[in-house]
Amino acid sequence: MSAEHHTVIIVGGGPAGLPLAVVLGGWHPFFRNSRMFAARYAPLAGYLQQFDRTLLGLDMRHLVQSGIKPVDLFRTLHHPRQLFEELDQVAMDFRCGEPLDALLISREPVGGLWNRAPQNLLTLSPGQWMEFAFYPLAQHAAEIGHSLDVNALILKTDLIEYYHRVPERFGVAERIRTFEEVERIEPHVRGFQLTSRHVQTGTEQRYTCKYLVLATGQRGRLRSLGVEGEDWPFVTSHYDKPADFPGERVMVVGGGRSGDWAATELHDAGKQVYYAMRQGPAVHWRLIGYSRHGLPYYQRMAAILESRSPRLNTLYHTHVTQIAEDGRVGLQTPEGDQVVEVDHVIKEIGGTADYSILQGLAPLTLTPMRDNYRFQVDQVQIHAHNYESIDVPNLYIGGYLAAGIGLVVIAMHGTTYAIAGDILQKEGRLSPSPSLV
Ligand SMILES: Cc1cc2nc3c(=O)[nH]c(=O)nc-3n(C[C@H](O)[C@H](O)[C@H](O)COP(=O)(O)OP(=O)(O)OC[C@H]3O[C@@H](n4cnc5c(N)ncnc54)[C@H](O)[C@@H]3O)c2cc1C
């Protein structure tokens, strides 16, 4: 089978991979001294003003040595303050130039895990924190004639509509292949060889590339319970809305944010919910306590639990041991073994970053990252100035999979500019800048 070659291949079309397709597609940032940026970051504005070429040409290595991470610089340029007031506050102007030959491959439509998030889910952060700097959410809303408070939490449906619009809006739709799962990434004389399979037709495809960006997200592979009966049709790991679950009795297995959302919404739709989780009440209530003042659905969950609603039966320190065809679920609880009969089982047990698709390459150095937001992922050690793996040259790590980017709930596509700049500089498309800091 002959392989299709591209200079860059991005694997994963979520909020981390999608903006790279646009920036490598030719949309480069230039400094624009916005009123708000100048007022808040005058010394930085003074330095950047000397630079009339694209910011992708900045000497990121020198920036890091001076104590400025690329992710922080571009976040500050994008959000000189956390509240959105006007389009002109973004201290970057994006101009369309020559594209680099880059292809994005993803097994879902663009927008990543947001495609499968529940229909009524609200974002955890203000809508505009989820936007790309080259396309403020307020601009998108104005263009489609939609009234949206971009400083509020927004609905998943509004967010995914925004992401879906990006490829056409920025002329990169031809460089994106969706519903293709990359099964293997191996070394090749031209750099990397990828083998993918179309998720609907099963057709296999081969690619080669010089640079590879891995942006497959924290849920590359969904976790399984590892128990008998997990494959019955009434067991699912996809929760969208209550109407998808006819009948009265639903078991939600989880205990994180996704499980909390499903359990709360199903309870309020009149279902009898059994909510089984491995953790104890102290750990669960830490998340609820932490979130109930900012997130409306956590206020609701706390109210349901505090009212001791008989329709939300929380089963702490509980393991599912078996699921029978007739809907009986075996549970191991601190009070002994129990059996609960239900119409549906919803698994909200998360996923893990999947590095197993990288084969025959040097092993990646991984660092576990855990935080109070229930953010759990083994991140890849990278060079701080370009997010290139320290182990595999020309392998770049996009989004939360890159170690050291911290929790970037604001501007989570923060790895975009340093990766794009590094590749363009290596390709001789940008001359290195004089050091500005
Ligand atoms: C329910 C939920 C709510 C969240 N809310 C917020 C929030 O409000 N604010 C916030 O900042 N973050 C939030 N997050 C964190 C979330 O991780 C980010 O919002 C964001 O989606 C991460 O972007 P990503 O591109 O790294 O990964 P993803 O969105 O997971 O995208 C990765 C894409 O790569 C694809 N892919 C994976 N493996 C392969 C393969 N082998 N071949 C081809 N394609 C592949 C996946 O199918 C997916 O489409 C939330 C997460 C969840 C689960």
The ligand as a MOL file (V3000), in Angstrom:
LIG
                    3D

  0  0  0     0  0            999 V3000
M  V30 BEGIN CTAB
M  V30 COUNTS 53 58 0 0 0
M  V30 BEGIN ATOM
M  V30 1 C -17.2770 16.4450 30.4210 0
M  V30 2 C -16.0510 17.3180 30.2880 0
M  V30 3 C -16.1520 18.6810 30.4770 0
M  V30 4 C -15.0280 19.4910 30.3620 0
M  V30 5 N -15.1720 20.8330 30.5380 0
M  V30 6 C -14.0960 21.6400 30.3790 0
M  V30 7 C -14.2220 23.0580 30.5140 0
M  V30 8 O -15.3150 23.5730 30.7480 0
M  V30 9 N -13.1270 23.8170 30.3580 0
M  V30 10 C -11.9230 23.2470 30.0380 0
M  V30 11 O -10.9740 23.9830 29.8470 0
M  V30 12 N -11.7850 21.9360 29.9000 0
M  V30 13 C -12.8240 21.1190 30.0690 0
M  V30 14 N -12.6750 19.7690 29.9440 0
M  V30 15 C -11.3470 19.2480 29.6600 0
M  V30 16 C -11.2210 18.7690 28.2140 0
M  V30 17 O -10.2050 17.8620 28.2230 0
M  V30 18 C -11.0240 19.9120 27.2200 0
M  V30 19 O -12.1830 20.6650 27.1710 0
M  V30 20 C -10.6750 19.5340 25.7740 0
M  V30 21 O -11.6950 18.8040 25.1200 0
M  V30 22 C -9.3630 18.8350 25.6190 0
M  V30 23 O -8.9950 18.9780 24.2620 0
M  V30 24 P -8.0480 17.9600 23.5080 0
M  V30 25 O -8.0380 18.3890 22.0950 0
M  V30 26 O -6.7560 17.8460 24.2240 0
M  V30 27 O -8.7210 16.5190 23.6550 0
M  V30 28 P -10.1120 15.9360 23.1240 0
M  V30 29 O -11.1970 16.9360 23.2160 0
M  V30 30 O -10.2900 14.6520 23.8410 0
M  V30 31 O -9.8500 15.6520 21.5750 0
M  V30 32 C -8.9910 14.6220 21.1340 0
M  V30 33 C -9.5500 14.0490 19.8460 0
M  V30 34 O -8.6100 13.0820 19.3580 0
M  V30 35 C -9.3150 11.9360 18.8910 0
M  V30 36 N -8.4450 10.7650 18.9520 0
M  V30 37 C -7.9690 10.1320 20.0490 0
M  V30 38 N -7.2140 9.0870 19.6900 0
M  V30 39 C -7.2080 9.0480 18.3360 0
M  V30 40 C -6.6270 8.1920 17.3690 0
M  V30 41 N -5.8730 7.1480 17.7280 0
M  V30 42 N -6.8420 8.4480 16.0640 0
M  V30 43 C -7.6110 9.4920 15.6720 0
M  V30 44 N -8.1860 10.3480 16.5500 0
M  V30 45 C -7.9950 10.1210 17.8680 0
M  V30 46 C -10.4780 11.8280 19.8710 0
M  V30 47 O -11.4910 11.0150 19.3390 0
M  V30 48 C -10.8640 13.2990 20.0090 0
M  V30 49 O -11.7670 13.6730 18.9990 0
M  V30 50 C -13.7770 18.9310 30.0640 0
M  V30 51 C -13.6790 17.5480 29.8850 0
M  V30 52 C -14.8060 16.7430 30.0080 0
M  V30 53 C -14.6750 15.2570 29.8400 0
M  V30 END ATOM
M  V30 BEGIN BOND
M  V30 1 1 1 2
M  V30 2 1 2 3
M  V30 3 2 2 52
M  V30 4 2 3 4
M  V30 5 1 4 5
M  V30 6 1 4 50
M  V30 7 2 5 6
M  V30 8 1 6 7
M  V30 9 1 6 13
M  V30 10 2 7 8
M  V30 11 1 7 9
M  V30 12 1 9 10
M  V30 13 2 10 11
M  V30 14 1 10 12
M  V30 15 2 12 13
M  V30 16 1 13 14
M  V30 17 1 14 15
M  V30 18 1 14 50
M  V30 19 1 15 16
M  V30 20 1 16 17
M  V30 21 1 16 18
M  V30 22 1 18 19
M  V30 23 1 18 20
M  V30 24 1 20 21
M  V30 25 1 20 22
M  V30 26 1 22 23
M  V30 27 1 23 24
M  V30 28 2 24 25
M  V30 29 1 24 26
M  V30 30 1 24 27
M  V30 31 1 27 28
M  V30 32 2 28 29
M  V30 33 1 28 30
M  V30 34 1 28 31
M  V30 35 1 31 32
M  V30 36 1 32 33
M  V30 37 1 33 34
M  V30 38 1 33 48
M  V30 39 1 34 35
M  V30 40 1 35 36
M  V30 41 1 35 46
M  V30 42 1 36 37
M  V30 43 1 36 45
M  V30 44 2 37 38
M  V30 45 1 38 39
M  V30 46 1 39 40
M  V30 47 2 39 45
M  V30 48 1 40 41
M  V30 49 2 40 42
M  V30 50 1 42 43
M  V30 51 2 43 44
M  V30 52 1 44 45
M  V30 53 1 46 47
M  V30 54 1 46 48
M  V30 55 1 48 49
M  V30 56 2 50 51
M  V30 57 1 51 52
M  V30 58 1 52 53
M  V30 END BOND
M  V30 END CTAB
M  END
